[in-house]
Amino acid sequence: MTIQRIESNPRLSRSVVHNGVAWLSGIVAADCSQDIQGQTRQVLQRVDELLAASGSDKRRLLSVQIWMKDMGRDFAAMNALWSDWVDAEHTPARATAQVAFDDPQILLELIVTAAV
């Protein structure tokens, strides 16, 4: 069986595809100076791009982990954008947790698993 590695560097691959499943690494916004809505939009767009490069799309999501810096402040705004983005008929298993990031400007990170 082949393993496809997408956007690899010496530390990680942005996506690894094997046996009909794509695993995306943690995705954060490219411009972390933006607020939670700006960062969420960037991250969801990047997820779309990586899913497409992996031969998948958001209708094939299996699991999503959402890590947030401040759930009390940002959860509702992030979740509104998530609800607009996710396919309501193909929702994944999902978990959301509050974490401390190494860069204080990062407000969220998504980790995605999808069928190919």
Summary of the structure (lengths in Angstrom):
residues: 116
radius of gyration: 13.9
end to end distance: 14.5
largest distance: 44.7
contacts: 349
relative contact order: 0.26
helix: 31%
strand: 35%
